[in-house]
């Protein structure tokens, strides 16, 4: 196994463990966060805040590095425009998140905690991804 694959495995494991520890694999907790006018649960705000702190530190470190440890260069987004695909994808993501109470990361992490429920979400998500690939190739 390459150093890149091992790094990805460790990163994914830490990410999934963080989601599970923060309760983000529980759809009820996510729905509680989205329920602003009911029994609001601020837990997700703290999880997001923690992620923002980590990323703020990373964005300060990256410019001072010549290159990543296991890559030839950084893969930093350069586009800043908004298009129909981006806005439509963001809307679908938000709708799916609100309806299912899961998004891709917690969906995969939930496979280890509640496989039966999470499998339905992950299967539907993968089907949607395949549908997009299929329709993009046709056009």
ROGU-566087 format. One record per residue: z, x, y of N, C-alpha, C, O in turn; residue in one letter. Coordinates in Angstrom, 3 decimals. Example, Ala and Ser with C-alpha at 12.3 -4.5 7.8 and 13.67 -1.06 7.14 Angstrom:
ATOM         nz         nx         ny        caz        cax        cay         cz         cx         cy         oz         ox         oy   residuo
ATOM      7.800     13.190     -5.690      7.800     12.300     -4.500      7.800     13.200     -3.300      8.465     14.236     -3.319         A
ATOM      7.080     12.850     -2.250      7.140     13.670     -1.060      7.870     12.900      0.030      8.039     13.409      1.138         S
***
This chain:
ATOM         nz         nx         ny        caz        cax        cay         cz         cx         cy         oz         ox         oy   residuo
ATOM      0.000      0.853     -1.176      0.000      0.000      0.000      0.000      0.897      1.237      0.742      1.877      1.304         X
ATOM     -0.831      0.554      2.203     -0.961      1.375      3.410      0.225      1.166      4.356      0.952      0.178      4.263         X
ATOM      0.393      2.113      5.255      1.464      2.010      6.249      1.255      0.776      7.122      2.219      0.129      7.533         X
ATOM      0.003      0.454      7.401     -0.304     -0.731      8.210      0.139     -2.000      7.488      0.730     -2.889      8.101         X
ATOM     -0.145     -2.087      6.186      0.239     -3.266      5.405      1.756     -3.378      5.289      2.308     -4.474      5.380         X
ATOM      2.424     -2.256      5.091      3.884     -2.268      4.988      4.509     -2.700      6.309      5.473     -3.465      6.328         X
ATOM      3.953     -2.206      7.413      4.441     -2.601      8.738      4.255     -4.098      8.960      5.152     -4.768      9.471         X
ATOM      3.088     -4.625      8.577      2.829     -6.060      8.720      3.791     -6.871      7.856      4.299     -7.904      8.294         X
ATOM      4.041     -6.410      6.637      4.971     -7.104      5.744      6.379     -7.120      6.319      7.048     -8.153      6.297         X
ATOM      6.830     -5.984      6.833      8.165     -5.916      7.432      8.239     -6.802      8.671      9.205     -7.545      8.847         X
ATOM      7.222     -6.727      9.532      7.209     -7.554     10.739      7.217     -9.037     10.405      7.963     -9.806     11.011         X
ATOM      6.394     -9.444      9.449      6.348    -10.843      9.045      7.652    -11.315      8.429      8.084    -12.444      8.660         X
ATOM      8.272    -10.451      7.650      9.557    -10.793      7.026     10.648    -10.956      8.079     11.432    -11.903      8.019         X
ATOM     10.702    -10.047      9.032     11.703    -10.144     10.105     11.451    -11.400     10.953     12.389    -12.103     11.328         X
ATOM     10.171    -11.669     11.247      9.824    -12.870     12.023     10.259    -14.130     11.278     10.902    -15.007     11.855         X
ATOM      9.908    -14.217      9.995     10.282    -15.388      9.199     11.786    -15.546      9.069     12.306    -16.659      9.150         X
ATOM     12.488    -14.435      8.869     13.949    -14.490      8.773     14.564    -14.955     10.092     15.532    -15.716     10.101         X
ATOM     13.994    -14.490     11.209     14.477    -14.929     12.520     14.263    -16.412     12.740     15.129    -17.097     13.285         X
ATOM     13.113    -16.908     12.319     12.847    -18.347     12.440     13.821    -19.160     11.586     14.347    -20.182     12.024         X
ATOM     14.048    -18.685     10.360     14.973    -19.394      9.477     16.393    -19.344     10.028     17.092    -20.358     10.037         X
ATOM     16.825    -18.166     10.489     18.165    -18.006     11.045     18.363    -18.881     12.286     19.439    -19.444     12.491         X
ATOM     17.320    -18.989     13.108     17.389    -19.804     14.319     17.226    -21.294     14.068     17.316    -22.098     14.996         X
ATOM     16.982    -21.668     12.799     16.835    -23.084     12.459     15.472    -23.659     12.788     15.297    -24.877     12.782         X
ATOM     14.504    -22.802     13.076     13.192    -23.293     13.502     12.314    -23.766     12.338     11.208    -24.258     12.559         X
ATOM     12.798    -23.621     11.104     12.069    -24.162      9.957     12.489    -25.596      9.666     11.985    -26.216      8.730         X
ATOM     13.410    -26.123     10.464     13.879    -27.499     10.326     13.151    -28.371     11.347     13.433    -28.289     12.542         X
ATOM     12.204    -29.216     10.879     11.449    -30.050     11.814     12.335    -30.926     12.703     11.973    -31.209     13.845         X
ATOM     13.483    -31.354     12.193     14.376    -32.198     13.002     14.896    -31.435     14.216     15.072    -32.014     15.289         X
ATOM     15.141    -30.146     14.050     15.623    -29.337     15.173     14.537    -29.202     16.241     14.823    -29.284     17.435         X
ATOM     13.305    -28.996     15.813     12.189    -28.877     16.764     11.974    -30.204     17.481     11.800    -30.230     18.699         X
ATOM     11.986    -31.301     16.735     11.838    -32.617     17.373     12.979    -32.869     18.352     12.778    -33.483     19.400         X
ATOM     14.183    -32.392     18.008     15.323    -32.533     18.910     15.099    -31.791     20.219     15.532    -32.248     21.277         X
ATOM     14.425    -30.652     20.152     14.112    -29.905     21.364     13.089    -30.671     22.217     13.177    -30.683     23.444         X
ATOM     12.133    -31.299     21.555     11.081    -32.025     22.276     11.559    -33.376     22.799     10.876    -33.987     23.620         X
ATOM     12.712    -33.854     22.345     13.253    -35.144     22.766     14.091    -34.966     24.031     15.321    -34.963     23.985         X
ATOM     13.401    -34.821     25.150     14.086    -34.534     26.420     14.976    -35.668     26.904     15.959    -35.426     27.604         X
ATOM     14.646    -36.900     26.542     15.398    -38.045     27.072     16.330    -38.669     26.040     16.915    -39.723     26.288         X
ATOM     16.469    -38.030     24.896     17.356    -38.523     23.850     18.450    -37.515     23.574     19.120    -37.039     24.491         X
ATOM     18.626    -37.194     22.310     19.646    -36.227     21.894     19.023    -34.840     21.898     18.670    -34.307     20.846         X
ATOM     18.887    -34.251     23.098     18.172    -32.981     23.270     18.928    -31.837     22.623     20.140    -31.709     22.793         X
ATOM     18.201    -30.994     21.870     18.774    -29.817     21.200     18.165    -28.572     21.847     16.972    -28.327     21.669         X
ATOM     18.944    -27.775     22.594     18.399    -26.624     23.315     18.191    -25.367     22.457     17.796    -24.328     22.987         X
ATOM     18.447    -25.440     21.158     18.379    -24.249     20.306     17.048    -23.522     20.439     17.024    -22.297     20.556         X
ATOM     15.947    -24.253     20.425     14.629    -23.632     20.498     14.441    -22.876     21.809     13.752    -21.856     21.834         X
ATOM     15.027    -23.347     22.878     14.933    -22.643     24.161     15.569    -21.257     24.054     15.058    -20.293     24.624         X
ATOM     16.680    -21.154     23.328     17.327    -19.851     23.140     16.486    -18.942     22.247     16.404    -17.739     22.494         X
ATOM     15.860    -19.507     21.208     14.984    -18.718     20.341     13.803    -18.186     21.154     13.451    -17.011     21.050         X
ATOM     13.194    -19.058     21.963     12.074    -18.635     22.814     12.526    -17.586     23.832     11.807    -16.622     24.092         X
ATOM     13.698    -17.771     24.399     14.221    -16.804     25.361     14.418    -15.438     24.724     14.094    -14.417     25.331         X
ATOM     14.944    -15.411     23.512     15.097    -14.150     22.789     13.756    -13.480     22.539     13.635    -12.262     22.670         X
ATOM     12.745    -14.269     22.179     11.405    -13.726     21.953     10.825    -13.172     23.253     10.180    -12.124     23.245         X
ATOM     11.048    -13.863     24.358     10.550    -13.386     25.653     11.181    -12.047     26.037     10.508    -11.176     26.588         X
ATOM     12.459    -11.888     25.750     13.130    -10.620     26.066     12.511     -9.486     25.257     12.211     -8.424     25.801         X
ATOM     12.321     -9.709     23.962     11.717     -8.681     23.108     10.311     -8.335     23.591      9.961     -7.158     23.675         X
ATOM      9.509     -9.339     23.907      8.140     -9.090     24.368      8.109     -8.428     25.741      7.231     -7.608     26.006         X
ATOM      9.040     -8.764     26.607      9.093     -8.113     27.921      9.352     -6.620     27.756      8.765     -5.799     28.461         X
ATOM     10.224     -6.277     26.831     10.495     -4.862     26.559      9.247     -4.198     25.982      8.874     -3.098     26.392         X
ATOM      8.601     -4.875     25.022      7.395     -4.313     24.398      6.287     -4.095     25.433      5.624     -3.058     25.410         X
ATOM      6.078     -5.044     26.330      5.021     -4.908     27.340      5.322     -3.780     28.324      4.406     -3.246     28.950         X
ATOM      6.581     -3.417     28.464      6.935     -2.273     29.326      6.704     -0.948     28.595      6.370      0.058     29.222         X
ATOM      6.883     -0.946     27.262      6.734      0.277     26.473      5.264      0.597     26.196      4.866      1.761     26.253         X
ATOM      4.464     -0.409     25.899      3.066     -0.214     25.470      2.242      0.628     26.441      1.537      1.523     25.976         X
ATOM      2.280      0.406     27.754      1.444      1.215     28.644      1.743      2.714     28.594      0.871      3.525     28.907         X
ATOM      2.940      3.086     28.211      3.307      4.494     28.143      2.927      5.168     26.826      3.088      6.379     26.676         X
ATOM      2.429      4.395     25.886      2.062      4.946     24.574      0.582      5.310     24.549     -0.244      4.589     25.111         X
ATOM      0.248      6.398     23.915     -1.152      6.805     23.785     -1.888      5.883     22.828     -3.028      5.495     23.082         X
ATOM     -1.229      5.531     21.719     -1.813      4.621     20.737     -0.697      4.102     19.835      0.388      4.683     19.795         X
ATOM     -0.955      3.009     19.108      0.054      2.513     18.159      0.258      3.501     17.016     -0.559      4.400     16.818         X
ATOM      1.325      3.339     16.277      1.621      4.252     15.176      0.593      4.192     14.053      0.235      5.231     13.498         X
ATOM      0.108      2.998     13.705     -0.754      2.847     12.536     -2.135      2.284     12.872     -2.784      1.703     12.003         X
ATOM     -2.588      2.440     14.092     -3.907      1.971     14.531     -4.526      3.025     15.436     -3.839      3.915     15.937         X
ATOM     -5.829      2.910     15.637     -6.515      3.829     16.545     -6.311      3.448     18.006     -6.390      4.303     18.888         X
ATOM     -6.050      2.172     18.265     -5.855      1.713     19.628     -5.156      0.370     19.646     -4.955     -0.253     18.604         X
ATOM     -4.788     -0.071     20.841     -4.138     -1.367     21.007     -5.192     -2.460     21.051     -6.316     -2.241     21.503         X
ATOM     -4.821     -3.620     20.584     -5.699     -4.785     20.629     -5.085     -5.798     21.601     -4.505     -6.800     21.183         X
ATOM     -5.220     -5.528     22.873     -4.630     -6.355     23.924     -5.707     -7.296     24.458     -6.816     -6.853     24.756         X
ATOM     -5.398     -8.585     24.583     -6.402     -9.523     25.099     -6.877     -9.124     26.495     -6.089     -8.684     27.332         X
ATOM     -8.164     -9.284     26.724     -8.730     -8.949     28.029     -9.229    -10.187     28.765     -9.444    -10.140     29.976         X
ATOM     -9.414    -11.292     28.051     -9.912    -12.510     28.692     -8.783    -13.264     29.374     -7.654    -13.289     28.884         X
ATOM     -9.096    -13.876     30.502     -8.100    -14.682     31.194     -8.651    -16.048     31.590     -7.998    -16.802     32.312         X
ATOM     -9.864    -16.365     31.110    -10.468    -17.643     31.473     -9.997    -18.745     30.525     -9.555    -18.486     29.405         X
ATOM    -10.105    -19.967     31.005     -9.781    -21.142     30.204    -11.086    -21.832     29.842    -11.951    -22.027     30.697         X
ATOM    -11.230    -22.205     28.564    -12.414    -22.952     28.160    -11.985    -24.168     27.344    -10.804    -24.349     27.049         X
ATOM    -12.948    -24.981     26.992    -12.668    -26.228     26.282    -11.995    -25.948     24.936    -11.071    -26.663     24.549         X
ATOM    -12.447    -24.919     24.224    -11.854    -24.599     22.923    -10.388    -24.210     23.059     -9.566    -24.623     22.241         X
ATOM    -10.047    -23.431     24.067     -8.667    -23.011     24.266     -7.779    -24.208     24.615     -6.710    -24.384     24.030         X
ATOM     -8.217    -25.014     25.557     -7.425    -26.175     25.978     -7.314    -27.192     24.847     -6.238    -27.742     24.613         X
ATOM     -8.419    -27.446     24.144     -8.395    -28.375     23.007     -7.497    -27.876     21.890     -6.741    -28.648     21.301         X
ATOM     -7.582    -26.576     21.598     -6.725    -25.997     20.564     -5.258    -26.075     20.933     -4.416    -26.375     20.087         X
ATOM     -4.947    -25.805     22.192     -3.557    -25.890     22.652     -3.042    -27.334     22.555     -1.896    -27.568     22.173         X
ATOM     -3.896    -28.285     22.903     -3.497    -29.699     22.808     -3.258    -30.098     21.352     -2.267    -30.760     21.044         X
ATOM     -4.159    -29.697     20.463     -3.974    -30.008     19.038     -2.721    -29.342     18.482     -1.987    -29.943     17.698         X
ATOM     -2.481    -28.105     18.889     -1.278    -27.384     18.469     -0.034    -28.167     18.894      0.868    -28.390     18.087         X
ATOM      0.012    -28.579     20.155      1.170    -29.308     20.669      1.372    -30.644     19.992      2.502    -31.018     19.678         X
ATOM      0.292    -31.368     19.764      0.386    -32.660     19.074      0.903    -32.453     17.649      1.807    -33.157     17.197         X
ATOM      0.318    -31.480     16.951      0.756    -31.209     15.585      2.202    -30.760     15.528      2.940    -31.148     14.622         X
ATOM      2.612    -29.950     16.482      3.986    -29.468     16.539      4.952    -30.630     16.748      6.001    -30.708     16.109         X
ATOM      4.574    -31.537     17.663      5.434    -32.695     17.926      5.500    -33.654     16.758      6.564    -34.202     16.469         X
ATOM      4.381    -33.870     16.078      4.341    -34.815     14.960      5.036    -34.234     13.725      5.873    -34.896     13.110         X
ATOM      4.688    -33.002     13.370      5.216    -32.400     12.140      6.554    -31.693     12.364      7.339    -31.543     11.427         X
ATOM      6.815    -31.264     13.585      8.030    -30.497     13.856      7.908    -29.053     13.409      8.902    -28.328     13.365         X
ATOM      6.692    -28.629     13.076      6.444    -27.261     12.635      5.209    -26.724     13.328      4.322    -27.486     13.713         X
ATOM      5.153    -25.422     13.484      3.941    -24.735     13.900      3.679    -23.667     12.843      4.477    -23.542     11.914         X
ATOM      2.602    -22.892     12.938      2.245    -22.004     11.824      3.348    -21.073     11.325      3.589    -21.020     10.119         X
ATOM      4.018    -20.344     12.198      5.056    -19.412     11.751      6.176    -20.100     10.986      6.442    -19.740      9.839         X
ATOM      6.839    -21.082     11.590      7.886    -21.803     10.863      7.357    -22.549      9.637      8.087    -22.729      8.662         X
ATOM      6.101    -22.980      9.678      5.519    -23.655      8.512      5.492    -22.745      7.304      5.889    -23.143      6.209         X
ATOM      5.021    -21.513      7.502      4.999    -20.556      6.396      6.412    -20.146      5.987      6.692    -20.012      4.796         X
ATOM      7.308    -19.944      6.961      8.689    -19.585      6.635      9.369    -20.714      5.865     10.179    -20.455      4.974         X
ATOM      9.050    -21.953      6.199      9.647    -23.104      5.518      9.205    -23.209      4.065      9.862    -23.882      3.270         X
ATOM      8.103    -22.556      3.706      7.676    -22.560      2.305      8.759    -21.985      1.393      8.855    -22.371      0.228         X
ATOM      9.572    -21.067      1.912     10.646    -20.474      1.121     11.890    -21.356      1.099     12.726    -21.221      0.205         X
ATOM     12.021    -22.255      2.071     13.234    -23.063      2.200     13.042    -24.480      1.661     13.873    -24.975      0.899         X
ATOM     11.956    -25.127      2.055     11.644    -26.499      1.607     10.170    -26.546      1.206      9.349    -27.112      1.927         X
ATOM      9.833    -25.953      0.060      8.423    -25.778     -0.310      7.612    -27.075     -0.377      6.451    -27.091      0.030         X
ATOM      8.191    -28.141     -0.875      7.426    -29.383     -1.037      6.976    -29.937      0.316      5.810    -30.292      0.491         X
ATOM      7.894    -30.010      1.259      7.557    -30.535      2.583      6.636    -29.590      3.348      5.661    -30.028      3.959         X
ATOM      6.941    -28.306      3.314      6.156    -27.324      4.058      4.756    -27.164      3.483      3.815    -26.895      4.230         X
ATOM      4.599    -27.324      2.176      3.287    -27.154      1.543      2.272    -28.154      2.092      1.100    -27.821      2.268         X
ATOM      2.715    -29.355      2.355      1.815    -30.368      2.921      1.336    -29.921      4.297      0.145    -29.996      4.601         X
ATOM      2.265    -29.456      5.123      1.909    -28.987      6.460      0.963    -27.795      6.385     -0.067    -27.779      7.060         X
ATOM      1.303    -26.796      5.569      0.492    -25.582      5.478     -0.901    -25.909      4.928     -1.895    -25.364      5.407         X
ATOM     -0.980    -26.788      3.932     -2.277    -27.173      3.383     -3.138    -27.870      4.446     -4.333    -27.594      4.557         X
ATOM     -2.537    -28.762      5.218     -3.278    -29.449      6.280     -3.720    -28.465      7.359     -4.836    -28.560      7.870         X
ATOM     -2.849    -27.526      7.704     -3.187    -26.519      8.710     -4.357    -25.656      8.228     -5.293    -25.396      8.983         X
ATOM     -4.298    -25.215      6.975     -5.369    -24.385      6.426     -6.683    -25.169      6.354     -7.752    -24.615      6.612         X
ATOM     -6.604    -26.447      6.007     -7.812    -27.277      5.964     -8.426    -27.390      7.356     -9.647    -27.334      7.507         X
ATOM     -7.582    -27.548      8.370     -8.073    -27.608      9.747     -8.725    -26.303     10.167     -9.750    -26.317     10.848         X
ATOM     -8.147    -25.179      9.774     -8.719    -23.876     10.110    -10.084    -23.695      9.433    -11.026    -23.191     10.043         X
ATOM    -10.175    -24.113      8.166    -11.456    -24.028      7.457    -12.499    -24.943      8.092    -13.671    -24.579      8.188         X
ATOM    -12.074    -26.129      8.525    -12.992    -27.065      9.177    -13.553    -26.465     10.466    -14.744    -26.598     10.744         X
ATOM    -12.706    -25.812     11.245    -13.170    -25.174     12.483    -14.173    -24.080     12.159    -15.218    -23.992     12.803         X
ATOM    -13.874    -23.246     11.172    -14.809    -22.175     10.792    -16.142    -22.748     10.337    -17.203    -22.239     10.699         X
ATOM    -16.080    -23.798      9.549    -17.299    -24.427      9.042    -18.134    -25.006     10.181    -19.349    -24.814     10.225         X
ATOM    -17.482    -25.715     11.100    -18.230    -26.337     12.210    -18.752    -25.289     13.203    -19.813    -25.478     13.796         X
ATOM    -18.008    -24.178     13.389    -18.489    -23.126     14.295    -19.709    -22.417     13.725    -20.599    -22.017     14.476         X
ATOM    -19.761    -22.256     12.407    -20.923    -21.616     11.783    -22.152    -22.500     11.893    -23.267    -21.997     12.030         X
ATOM    -21.959    -23.821     11.834    -23.090    -24.761     11.907    -23.716    -24.770     13.300    -24.924    -24.959     13.444         X
ATOM    -22.885    -24.562     14.327    -23.415    -24.673     15.702    -23.837    -23.357     16.274    -24.299    -23.298     17.414         X
***
